[in-house]
Amino acid sequence: ASASLQQSLIRTRLVRIDEIRDRLNSIIQDAARAQGCEAQLDVEGGEVTLDRGLFRQLIAPLEHLARNAVVHGIEPPDKRLSGGKTAAGRLKLTAFVDGTDLVIGFGDDGRGVEREELNKILKARGHTPVDTHDELQTLLFKSGFSSIDNPPELAGLGLGLSAVPAAVGHLAGQVQLATQPGEGTQLTLRIPQRIVVNQVVLVECEGGVFAIPVNYVEAVKMDGAA
């Protein structure tokens, strides 16, 4: 009975990852209209469940990834068609569980990051160019960095991608970036899941109800018992 109750409590705390689908799709369509492009969202692994509290903390970084992907990644329809792509950009949210870690991916099939072009921008700004992927990721995750000189509020208030690793780091997770010029960009979030259900003894005293962890309880005595 105790195990059954614990499982029931855990289930009440879980939500499906695809509950964010409509929210992200709305953000993507708004961003696409503002940018003069087209974009579609696919979800794979939407049945994966996670703790409701963790889900709420992931909403903001996933929204940021969605906007960023459209603003920085998706090309205009004519350019995509001339490059052999579909007119509408494809964005994909994936989710799966690896051991106790929740792994979420968000990718696009857009322009990707061209390191040579980025280095030209850095040189014009008087900054050091990047030579390796690690340097590229560090730069893109740097607070306030954007490859656009005057980034629109739509792209994240000029924060660039820094808001994402900051939020994931707060959850003791990690973020990895992969990008290929002309093919798109993929960010992978790996976050440890911790769902804790404590067994407690409920005690009513002077009109208040208190939950005491069982490991602090030596004995339970009923009223009138010897």
FIROVO-38231 format. One record per residue: x, y, z of N, C-alpha, C in turn. Coordinates in pm, whole numbers, plus 50000, padded with zeros to 5 digits. Layout:
N
XYZXYZXYZ;...
***
This chain:
226
500844987950000500005000050000500875012650000;501945012150080502845023650088503515026249953;503965015349887504615016749758503635022049654;502385017249660501355021749566501065036549585;500995040849710500745055049738501895063649688;503125058749708504295066249662504275067749510;503915056949439503845057649294502755067349249;501655067549321500555076749287500995091149307;501735093649413502225107249439503195111649330;504055102549287505015105849182504285109149052;503255101049020502525103448895501845117048893;501375121749008500715134849011501705146148985;502985143449000504005153748978504575153548837;504175144148756504765142448624503905148748514;504575154548414503905159848296504665154948173;503955154248060504575150347934505315162247873;506445159347810507235170047749506465176847637;505555169647570504845175947458503755185747504;503605187547635502685197847682503165211847644;504435212847607504985225847568504865228047417;504365218147343504315219047197503575231647149;502345233647196501535244947148502195258247180;502795258947298503445271347340504635274547249;505465264547223506615266647136506185269546993;505165262646946504715264646809504205278846789;503515284346889503025298046881504185307946872;505225305646953506415314246953507115313346818;507235301346765507915299346637507175306346524;505845305246521505075311646414505155326846423;505115332246545505235346746562506605351546513;507645344046551509005347846511509185346746360;508615336246300508735334146156508065345546079;506895349646124506205360746057507025373546065;507605375946183508405388046203509665387846118;510205375946091511455374546015511235372545866;509985370745825509705368445684510125354745636;509995344845723510335331245685509215321845729;509395309045703508415299045742509105288345825;508375282945923508985272846010507935263446065;508315250946081507435240846138508155233746251;507385229946354507955223146469507535208446471;508505199546487508255185346506508685181646648;507965172146706508305167446841508485152346836;509615147746889509895133346896510165129847042;509475119947093509635116347234508725124747323;507635129647266506725138147343506085131247460;506085117747457505475110247567506365109447690;507615113847678508535113647793507995122747902;508005117848024507495125748137508625131048224;508355142148289509325148148380508595155048493;509345157948597508775164448715508195178048678;507015181148731506325193548697507185205848729;507885205448842508745216748878509885218648780;510475207548736511545208148636510995213148503;509825208548467509175212848343509025228048341;508565233748450508375248248456509685255748440;510755250148494512045256948484512655255648343;512175246148265512695244248130511915252348026;510775257548062509945264847966510705276747908;511285285147993511975297247944513155293947853;514075284747889515185281847798514725275547666;513665267447668513185261647544512535272247456;511825281647516511265292747440512385300847376;513455302947451514595310547399515225303347280;515375290147292515945282347182515065283247057;513755283047077512835283746963512975297046890;512985308046965513125321246902514485322446833;515515318246903516875319546851517045311546721;516435299746717516545291246598515935298046476;514795304646496514135311346384514915323646341;515285332046438515945344746407517325342646347;518105333446402519485331546357519665320046258;518695310746255518915298846175518125297746046;516845300846051515985298045936516105308745828;516405304345708516575313345595515225316845532;515165327545450513945330745375513595319145281;512325317445248511905306145164512645305245031;512855316544961513525315944831514955310944843;515645315144949517025310644969517055295845003;516095291145080516045276945116515775268544992;514835273044911514495265444790515675264744694;516395275844681517555275944591518675266944643;518665264344773519675255644832519225241244843;518065238044781517595224244782516845220244908;516425229944988515675227045110514185229745088;513385225645183511965229145179511825243945210;510735250045163510525264345185510435267645334;509805258745408509645260845552510785254145628;511355261445721512395255745805511825245245898;512625235245931512175224546021512905225646153;512115227246256512655227346392512185214746462;513045209046543512685196246606513065195946753;512075192546835512285190546979512285175547004;513335170447064513425156247096513635154447245;513185143247298513355140447440513475125447464;514375121647552514465107747596515165107447730;515065096047796515685094347928516875085147914;518015089547966519245081647964519665079348108;519355067348159519615064648301518685073148386;519255081848467518435091048547518425105048487;519085106648371519155119848308518055121748204;517515133748201516595137648096517415144447987;517285139847864518045145647754517055152047656;517225165047635516345172447545517185178747435;516775176647312517465182747199516565192547129;517145203447080516385212947000517265216946882;516785213746763517605216246645516815222446533;517545227646433516935233246314517755229146192;517145230446075517855227045951518215239645874;518545250245948518825263145889520245265145842;520705277445852521995281145793523195276345873;522995272645998524125268246079525065279846108;526195276846170527175287246203528405285246114;528665295046030529845294845944530975301746019;531975293846061533035299246146533815310446079;534075309145948534835319645878534065332745876;532755331845851531935343945850531875350145989;531765341346090531725346246228533045353246264;534165347746218535465353746248535635367346182;535005369146066535025382246001534315392546088;533195388346147532435397146236533265400446360;533915390146415534725392146535535895401546506;536525399646390537655408246352537205422746338;536035424846277535525438446259535235445046393;534925436746493534625442046627535875442746714;536995438346660538235438846736538405427446833;537705416246809537785404746898538665393746840;539085384646926539915373346884539065363046810;539505358146696538735347946622538725334646696;537785326046659537695312846720538265302546623;539015292946676539665282846592539115268746613;538525266046729538035252546759536545252946793;535955241146796534535240246831534305244646975;535215240847065535065244847206535085260047219;535975266547144536035281147147534755287247089;534235280846985532985285546924531835284547023;531725273147091530645271347188530765281247303;531985283047351532205292647461531775306547419;532105310347296531735323647246530225325147234;529565315147174528125316047154527355315747286;527965309647389527315309047520527695320947608;528505329947555528945341447633527805351347650;527635356247770526535365447799526645378147715;525565381547649525505393747571526015392547429;526595380947393527135379647257526025376547157;526075383247042525175380246931525925382946802;525675374546703526325376546573525635387746495;524505392446547523785403546486524155416346561;524515426846487524945439246551523845445546636;522635445446586521515450946663520435440246676;520655430746766519715419546778518335424346821;517275419346755515925423246795515545417046928;514565423046995514115417447121513615403247102;513105400646980512605387346949513655376646969;514935380046946516005370146955516455367647098;515865374647194516225372047333516855383847402;516465395947361516935408047427518445409447423;519065403947318520505405247303521315396147394;520635386847462521355377947552522075366847478;521735364947349522315353747277521855340747340;522715330547334522355317547390522725316147537;523315326347596523815325247734522715321847834;521475325847804520385323247897520125308247912;520435300647808520145286347811521095278747902;522435279447882523335272347974523225277548118;522875290348134522715295648269521545288648340;520425287148269519255280648327519505265848351;520135259248254520415244948266521455242348375;522445251248385523455249948490522845250948628;521815259148641521105260548769520445247348808;520165239048709519545225948734520595214848741;521865218748751522995209448757523135201548627;522675207648515522775201048386523845206848297;523935201748177524945206148080524305208547943;524925217047863524445219847728525585217847630;525295211147520526275209247413525695214447283;526545220847204526125226447076526825219246962;526065216346857526635210746734526065218746618;526925222646525526445230546412527215227146286;526535227846173527135225046045526685235845947;527625243445888527235254045795526305249045686;525195256045669524235252445565523295241345601;523525234745715522685223245752521925225145882;522395234145966521635236846088522425236046216;521715237746325522315237846458521485229346552;522155222246643521485213646740522065216546878;521185218946974521605220347113521025208947193;521855202847277521435191547358521555194947505;520455193647576520415196547719520345183447794;521285181147884521285169047967521095173248112;519995168648172519625173448305519325161648396;519975160948512519665150048608518265152048666;517535140948678516195141748735516235136848880;515595144548964515535140849106514095142749154;513395131549167512025132049221512085125549358;511855133449459511975128649597510595128249661;510205116549711508965115149785509325110049924;509105118150024509445114450161508265107850232;508555097350305507525091150389507475098950520;506265102950556506105111250675504955106250761;504955110950884503845108750977503165122250996;501845122650969501105135050987500645136251131;500915147651191500555150151330499735163051337;498575162051403497745173851422497945179051563;498255191951574498515197851705498015212151708;497095214951799496555228351818496075234451686;495365226351610494775231451486495685231351366;496945227751386497885227151274498245212851242;498575210151115498985196851071500455197451030;501235188451086502675188351060503085174851003;504015175050906504535162850845505935160350900;506115149450972507405146151032508015134250959;509215135650903509865124250836509935112150927;509645100350872509575088350954510895085151023;512015089150963513295085951026513535093851154;512675103851181512765111351306511735106551408;510935096551371509875091551459510325078451523;510355078151657510745065951728509555057051757;508405063151783507205055151812505975063851790;504855057251765503575064251748502625058951855;502065068151934501175064352042499795070152018;498795061852013497425066451989496835071652119;495885081052107495215086252226494535074952301;494765074452431494155064452516494915051452522;495975050152440496755037852440497735037852556;498095026152601499015025152714500425027452668;
***
